[in-house]
Amino acid sequence: MSLVVLPLTVVFVHPQASFHTMAFQSTPHPMTTNLPRNWIPSNTKTITTPITHPPSQPATTTTIHGFFDEGDELIGQDKLKACIPYVLPILDGDFFGSYIYDRIPPLKFLHELFLSPLVSIFDKIPFLAIILFIILSLGTRNTNGMSRIVRFNAQQAVLIDVVLIVPTWMMSVMERAGEVPRVWDEAGSNFVYYALMSAVLYSVVSNLNGKKPDQIPYLSGAAEFMVGPF
């Protein structure tokens, strides 16, 4: 074995090996194999770089509006326009209140003063009910210049009128089958009339207060669908 001394480096050359070099650099710290894991030499400088954050931005909120969100308030003349379509179900279902008019004289007086002339005209003109039905159901769809809530009320009034077909048909069937006891006839007629007037009065009062009458079960949802998204 031969020893070759180099500056700051000691090289051992074995005669039977190709070569094997071990270099020892001068260091002021003692060489040891039992150094702690996080050991840092004393002459090492630690450089701390500050972390800068981007300037905070104000929080923003995003509102997603559905197809049917146009506003649920009526203003100006639309309050009266939205009430007009409910004349159709009132005139078409007026005969259901005959027993109530007989039992309440003041109500009968108001009926003869205001509704009876309109009901007479409504019954005398042929196909007037069908014409009004078509105008309200088809003529108010996708109409430019007409508020969507007004069109909604038109469709809802049409649906209320359609619902009257069922009790009207049942009364005609019972009359053909034979004489119906007055108790049953009066109870059925009064129930239909109360339900009709409740829906109409709710809709009219809501419209006059500027609110959309969309709380009638089943009918309001169907009216929204019939009006469409725009």
Helices and strands as residue ranges (DSSP letters): E 2-6, E 9-13, H 78-81, G 84-86, H 87-92, G 94-97, H 98-103, H 105-110, I 111-115, H 116-124, H 128-138, H 148-163, H 165-177, H 182-208, H 219-227
